């Protein structure tokens, strides 16, 4: 549950809920991926110490945490190369250029 619950929450958050009149927007995807990356990085650190005195069950969990991080990171990298997300942040009244500079400082001159 500790590993999977944040994945479920993020999925529910970004899919929206038309029955409640809530359709989430594309700018919310990037913060969700950042949250998930942080979640998996925390799990990797937490279970890294366990690996020293581990059994096969812990090794399997550690491997799956690493694979989860790799997959989230792969999709996060694809988001960073998408002009759609840049436009979504620029058009958002709250974030605009300030958030964009913090997320893509290496790509903005």
Residue pairs with C-beta under 8 A, 6 or more apart in sequence:
2 43
3 43
3 61
3 64
3 65
3 68
6 35
6 36
6 39
7 36
7 68
10 32
10 35
10 36
13 24
13 28
13 32
14 24
14 28
14 29
14 32
15 24
16 22
16 23
16 24
25 88
25 92
26 84
26 85
26 88
27 85
27 88
27 89
27 92
27 95
29 79
29 85
30 76
30 79
30 85
30 89
30 103
33 72
33 75
33 76
33 79
34 76
36 72
37 69
37 72
37 73
37 76
40 65
40 68
40 69
40 72
41 69
43 65
43 69
44 62
44 65
44 66
44 69
47 58
47 61
47 62
47 65
48 62
50 58
50 62
51 58
51 59
51 62
54 62
79 85
80 103
80 104
80 107
86 100
86 104
89 95
89 96
89 99
89 100
89 103
90 96
90 97
90 100
92 99
100 108
101 108
